[in-house]
Amino acid sequence: MPFRSSSSYCPPPHPETRLGADRPTGGWSALVGLVVVLVAGIVALDLATPTDFRSRALFGLVPVVVALLAPVMATAVVSGALLLTYLGLQTLSPSPSGGIAVLGPLMIGTGGLLGVLIARRREAQQSRLQALTDIAEATQRAVMRVLPDRVENVHIADFYQPAARSARVGGDWYDFQPSPYGLRAVLGDVSGKGLPAVSASASLLGAFREAAYHEEPLAEVAHRLEIAMQRYNAWTRVTQDSERADAFSTALLLHFPPDPAAEYVDVVDFGHEPPLLVSPDGSVRTPELPPGLPLGMGPLGGDAPETVRLPLRPGDTLVLFTDGVTECRDASGAFYPVRERMARLITPEIAQAPPGALLRLLAEDLHAHRHGPPSDDAAVTVIRRTASRTSAFASAEDAALYDGRGQYATDIRPLEWASRSISSTKATA
């Protein structure tokens, strides 16, 4: 189960291990057991056959089977051990002389050579697949950056699980962006799956990170996201990429004010699932948010999504999730009732524990409900409002780049003028 998390929660272990050629599939104990069973079966069959026909020549098939699971060196060692075993059987119970006598060593040698070639080919394929996996992980870090546990006056826990079994990123997207005007957060779900959805979510994340930092009104950040989605669709129509044309995305856009005394959060709903609001006493409720059109559907008409102010006191927790959670099915085909389940499972202890505990509770309950592999990307972000403000940056200089105190932090035009001046000086020279 591919899983991404920047919180303390660890997912259930996946049976697949990291690709590589340093150990056999299933482990060394499984390989030794397989070889022992095959050799014992062939030896028993050989002793049971008449003296004019010996089945010990079937040893030549064992290296081929081993090569499908083991690296090259292990395949070569097994081939040598089989040849010694064959010679031992010849000493105890010789085969008839002539062509049949040399058939066994010939088959073992041929099988060993073929097995080594198969194992080498398999290792090369695994290396290429591992390289692609590393590229996917690098893409994940570029598109979905790792989040700190604490940013300003919120405590964060999150996980992300793409629908594609071997993928690291998908169509769900979320991020947090500090700014001089407060902390901005977003969680969304792009239509479709696979690479087209990844491309659209990357475009939206880039637009969010810039707009959330530079724009003071949350409505303007929302407008910039809508424009980014429309521009993305326009570009795909230029490139005649029919798979990605007319994409859209639901989303929740949040603004946490910088004042620690402000006990509210502003929310814009682009047709997304409303969040859960968990109080310190363990009570769970769903705030009412007027849903707007999803991002990318602005040309259809209608008013811009409304900005709603929700009470959010220190200790309160918001749980944001995508439809990969609500549309998760069990063996009977029933959807996962996240709101009902969380209302029953969350206790005051869980509500007051770090957000990672609530995330673990939801993720494990979702995993237990799911039947078969995930059918859609799933993302969950747990946000706890804290009474104090904490800097997530390593130094005051780094923090100044985000809170508006750093040079060129909020206005890049002086930097552009300086670049032009330098260019003009070079041209004159």
C-alpha positions in Angstrom: 0.0 0.0 0.0 1.9 3.1 -1.1 1.7 5.6 1.6 3.0 9.1 2.2 3.0 10.7 5.6 4.8 13.6 7.3 3.2 12.8 10.7 4.2 10.3 13.3 1.7 7.7 12.0 3.2 4.7 10.3 0.9 2.7 7.9 0.4 -1.1 8.1 3.4 -2.8 6.6 3.2 -3.6 2.9 4.2 -7.1 1.8 6.4 -5.7 -0.9 9.9 -4.7 0.0 12.2 -2.3 -1.7 13.3 -3.6 -5.1 16.8 -4.9 -5.3 19.0 -7.8 -6.2 20.7 -8.4 -2.9 18.2 -10.9 -1.5 15.8 -13.4 -3.0 12.1 -12.8 -3.3 10.5 -14.0 -0.1 13.8 -14.1 1.8 16.7 -16.6 2.1 14.7 -19.1 4.2 12.0 -19.4 1.6 14.7 -20.0 -1.1 16.4 -22.7 1.0 13.1 -24.3 1.7 12.2 -24.4 -2.0 15.5 -25.9 -3.0 15.3 -28.5 -0.3 11.8 -29.5 -1.4 12.8 -29.8 -5.1 16.0 -31.7 -4.4 14.3 -34.1 -2.0 11.5 -34.8 -4.5 13.9 -35.5 -7.3 16.0 -37.7 -5.1 13.0 -39.7 -3.9 11.8 -40.1 -7.5 15.2 -41.1 -8.6 15.5 -43.9 -6.0 12.0 -45.1 -6.9 12.7 -45.4 -10.6 14.3 -48.5 -12.2 18.0 -48.6 -12.7 17.8 -48.3 -16.4 16.2 -44.9 -16.1 17.2 -42.3 -13.5 15.3 -39.0 -12.9 18.3 -37.3 -11.2 18.9 -35.5 -14.5 15.9 -33.3 -13.5 18.3 -31.5 -11.3 18.9 -29.3 -14.3 15.5 -27.7 -13.9 16.1 -26.5 -10.4 18.5 -23.6 -11.3 15.9 -22.3 -13.7 13.3 -22.2 -11.0 15.8 -20.7 -8.5 16.7 -17.9 -11.0 13.1 -16.6 -10.9 13.6 -15.8 -7.2 17.3 -15.5 -6.4 20.2 -13.3 -7.5 22.9 -14.5 -9.9 25.4 -15.6 -7.2 22.8 -17.7 -5.4 21.7 -19.3 -8.6 25.3 -20.2 -9.4 25.9 -21.6 -5.9 22.7 -23.8 -6.2 23.9 -25.1 -9.6 27.2 -26.1 -8.1 25.6 -27.8 -5.1 23.3 -29.7 -7.5 26.2 -31.0 -9.5 27.9 -32.2 -6.3 24.6 -33.9 -5.3 24.4 -35.6 -8.6 27.9 -36.9 -8.3 27.1 -38.2 -4.9 24.1 -40.1 -6.2 26.2 -41.5 -9.0 28.6 -42.9 -6.4 25.8 -44.5 -4.4 23.6 -45.7 -7.3 25.4 -45.3 -10.7 23.4 -44.7 -13.8 23.9 -46.9 -16.8 27.0 -46.1 -18.8 26.9 -44.4 -22.2 24.9 -41.3 -23.2 22.5 -41.6 -20.3 25.5 -41.3 -17.8 26.5 -37.9 -19.2 22.9 -36.6 -19.5 22.7 -35.5 -15.9 25.9 -33.3 -15.8 24.9 -31.9 -19.2 21.4 -30.9 -18.1 22.7 -29.5 -14.8 25.3 -27.4 -16.6 22.9 -26.2 -19.2 20.2 -25.5 -16.5 22.8 -23.6 -14.4 24.0 -21.5 -17.3 20.4 -20.7 -18.3 19.5 -19.9 -14.7 22.4 -17.5 -14.3 21.3 -15.7 -17.5 17.7 -15.5 -16.3 18.8 -14.2 -12.9 21.0 -11.6 -14.5 18.2 -10.4 -16.8 15.8 -10.2 -13.9 18.3 -8.2 -11.8 18.7 -5.7 -14.7 14.9 -5.3 -14.9 14.7 -4.8 -11.2 17.4 -2.1 -11.4 15.5 -0.2 -14.0 12.3 -0.5 -12.1 14.1 0.7 -8.9 15.4 3.7 -10.9 11.8 4.5 -11.9 10.7 4.2 -8.3 13.4 6.6 -7.2 12.2 9.1 -9.9 8.7 8.7 -8.6 9.8 9.4 -5.0 11.7 12.5 -6.2 8.6 13.6 -8.0 6.6 13.2 -4.8 9.0 15.4 -2.9 8.9 18.0 -5.7 5.1 18.0 -6.0 3.9 17.1 -2.5 6.5 18.5 -0.2 7.0 17.1 3.3 5.2 19.2 5.9 6.5 20.1 9.4 4.6 19.0 12.4 4.0 22.6 13.5 3.5 25.8 11.5 2.7 29.0 13.3 -0.3 28.4 15.5 -1.4 25.0 14.2 -0.2 21.4 14.7 -0.4 19.2 11.6 -0.6 15.5 10.8 -1.3 14.1 7.3 -1.2 11.1 5.0 -1.6 10.5 1.3 -2.3 7.2 -0.5 -2.5 7.2 -4.3 -4.9 4.7 -6.0 -2.1 3.4 -8.3 -0.4 0.6 -6.5 3.2 1.6 -7.4 2.6 5.4 -7.5 3.8 8.0 -5.0 1.6 10.9 -6.1 -1.9 11.2 -7.6 -4.7 13.6 -8.1 -5.2 14.6 -4.4 -3.2 17.7 -3.4 -2.7 19.7 -0.2 -0.2 22.1 1.3 0.4 24.8 3.9 1.8 28.2 3.1 2.9 30.7 5.7 2.5 34.3 4.6 2.7 37.9 6.1 -1.1 37.7 6.4 -1.3 34.4 8.3 -1.1 30.7 7.5 -3.0 29.4 4.4 -3.9 25.8 3.8 -5.5 23.9 1.0 -6.7 20.3 0.3 -8.2 19.3 -3.1 -9.0 16.5 -5.4 -8.4 16.7 -9.2 -10.7 14.8 -11.5 -9.3 11.7 -13.0 -6.3 9.5 -11.9 -2.8 8.8 -13.0 -0.3 11.2 -14.7 -3.0 13.6 -16.0 -4.2 14.2 -12.4 -0.6 14.5 -11.1 0.1 17.2 -13.8 -3.0 19.2 -12.8 -2.4 18.9 -9.1 1.2 20.1 -9.6 -0.1 23.2 -11.5 -2.6 24.0 -8.7 0.0 23.5 -5.9 2.4 25.9 -7.6 -0.3 28.5 -8.0 -1.4 28.1 -4.4 2.1 28.5 -3.0 2.6 31.8 -4.7 -0.8 33.3 -4.4 -1.2 32.3 -0.7 2.0 34.1 0.1 1.5 37.3 -2.0 -2.2 37.9 -1.9 -3.8 39.3 1.3 -7.5 38.7 0.7 -8.4 35.0 0.7 -10.9 35.6 -2.1 -8.0 36.7 -4.3 -6.1 33.5 -3.5 -9.3 31.6 -4.5 -9.5 33.6 -7.7 -5.8 32.8 -8.5 -6.5 29.1 -8.1 -9.5 29.3 -10.5 -7.4 31.1 -13.1 -4.6 28.5 -12.7 -7.1 25.6 -13.3 -8.5 27.4 -16.4 -5.0 28.1 -17.8 -4.0 24.5 -17.3 -7.1 23.4 -19.3 -6.3 25.9 -22.0 -2.8 24.7 -22.3 -3.9 21.1 -22.6 -6.3 22.1 -25.4 -3.3 23.8 -27.2 -1.3 20.6 -26.9 -4.4 18.5 -28.0 -4.0 16.3 -24.9 -7.6 15.0 -24.7 -6.9 13.0 -21.5 -6.3 16.2 -19.5 -8.6 18.7 -21.2 -11.4 20.2 -19.1 -10.1 19.0 -15.8 -11.5 20.3 -12.6 -10.8 20.1 -8.9 -12.8 20.3 -5.7 -10.9 22.0 -2.9 -11.1 23.5 0.6 -9.1 26.7 1.0 -8.3 27.9 4.6 -6.8 31.0 6.2 -5.6 31.0 9.8 -5.0 34.6 11.1 -1.6 35.4 12.5 -3.1 36.8 15.8 -3.0 34.0 18.4 -6.1 35.6 20.0 -8.2 35.2 16.9 -10.3 32.2 17.4 -11.6 31.5 13.9 -10.6 30.2 10.5 -11.8 31.4 7.1 -12.8 28.7 4.7 -13.7 28.7 0.9 -15.4 25.6 -0.3 -14.9 24.7 -4.0 -17.5 21.9 -4.0 -15.5 19.7 -1.6 -16.4 17.4 1.2 -16.9 19.6 4.4 -14.3 19.0 7.1 -14.9 17.5 10.5 -14.6 19.8 13.5 -13.5 18.0 16.6 -13.7 19.7 20.0 -11.4 18.9 23.0 -14.3 17.0 24.7 -14.4 14.5 21.8 -17.6 15.8 20.1 -17.5 15.8 16.3 -19.6 17.9 14.1 -19.7 19.0 10.4 -19.8 22.8 9.9 -22.1 24.1 7.3 -20.3 25.5 4.3 -22.0 26.8 1.2 -20.4 24.8 -1.6 -19.2 26.7 -4.7 -18.3 25.4 -8.1 -15.1 23.3 -8.4 -12.0 24.9 -9.7 -12.0 25.1 -13.4 -15.8 25.4 -13.7 -15.9 29.2 -13.3 -16.8 29.7 -17.0 -20.1 27.9 -16.4 -21.3 31.0 -14.5 -22.4 31.6 -11.0 -21.0 33.6 -8.1 -17.6 33.1 -6.7 -17.4 30.8 -3.7 -18.2 32.5 -0.5 -15.7 32.9 2.3 -17.1 31.5 5.6 -15.7 32.3 9.0 -15.8 29.3 11.4 -15.1 29.4 15.1 -11.8 27.6 15.9 -10.6 27.9 19.4 -7.3 26.5 20.7 -7.6 22.8 21.1 -10.1 22.4 18.3 -9.2 20.1 15.4 -10.1 20.2 11.8 -10.1 16.9 9.8 -9.9 17.4 6.0 -10.2 14.5 3.6 -10.9 13.7 0.0 -13.5 11.4 -1.5 -11.1 8.6 -1.6 -12.0 8.3 2.1 -15.7 8.6 1.9 -15.9 6.3 -1.2 -13.8 3.5 0.2 -15.9 0.3 0.0 -16.0 -2.8 2.2 -16.7 -6.4 1.0 -20.4 -5.7 0.7 -19.9 -2.5 -1.4 -20.8 -0.1 1.4 -19.1 3.3 1.6 -16.9 4.2 4.6 -19.1 6.4 6.8 -16.3 8.6 8.1 -18.5 11.1 9.9 -20.5 8.5 11.8 -17.3 6.4 12.5 -15.3 9.3 13.8 -18.2 10.5 16.0 -18.2 7.0 17.7 -14.5 6.4 17.9 -13.1 9.8 18.9 -12.8 10.1 22.7 -11.7 13.1 24.8 -8.3 11.5 25.1 -7.9 11.2 21.3 -9.3 14.7 20.8 -6.6 16.1 23.2 -3.7 13.9 22.1 -1.4 15.1 19.3 -3.0 15.1 15.8 -1.1 12.0 14.8 -3.2 9.9 17.2 -6.4 11.0 15.6 -4.9 10.4 12.2 -3.8 6.9 13.2 -7.3 6.1 14.4 -8.9 7.2 11.1 -6.3 5.6 8.9 -6.4 2.2 10.6 -10.2 2.2 10.7 -10.3 3.1 7.0 -7.8 0.3 6.3 -9.9 -2.2 8.2 -13.0 -1.1 6.2 -11.4 -1.4 2.8 -11.9 -4.5 0.7 -9.2 -5.0 -1.9 -6.8 -2.3 -3.2 -7.8 1.4 -3.1 -10.0 2.5 -6.0 -9.2 6.2 -5.6 -6.6 8.5 -4.2 -7.1 9.2 -0.5 -5.7 12.1 1.5 -6.3 13.2 5.1 -5.0 16.3 6.9 -5.5 16.8 10.6 -5.1 20.4 11.8 -5.0 21.3 15.6 -5.4 24.9 16.6 -2.8 25.8 19.3 -2.8 28.6 21.8 0.8 29.6 21.0 2.6 30.4 17.8 5.6 28.3 16.8 8.1 29.0 14.1 8.8 26.1 11.8 12.0 27.6 10.4 15.6 26.9 11.3 16.6 30.5 11.7 15.1 34.0 12.1 16.4 34.9 8.6 14.4 32.0 7.1 11.3 33.0 9.0 11.6 36.6 7.8 11.3 35.4 4.2 7.8 34.2 5.0 6.4 36.7 7.5 7.2 39.7 5.3 10.2 41.1 7.2 12.8 39.7 4.8 14.3 41.7 1.9 12.1 41.4 -1.2 9.8 39.1 0.9 6.5 40.6 -0.3 7.5 42.6 -3.3 9.8 41.1 -6.0 9.8 44.3 -8.1 12.9 45.8 -6.6 14.7 42.6 -7.4 13.5 42.8 -11.0 14.7 46.4 -11.2 18.1 45.4 -9.9 18.4 42.6 -12.5 17.5 45.0 -15.3 20.1 47.5 -14.0 22.8 44.7 -14.0 21.8 43.6 -17.5 22.0 47.3 -18.7 25.4 47.7 -17.2 26.7 44.6 -18.9 25.3 45.7 -22.2 26.9 49.1 -21.9 30.3 47.5 -21.1 
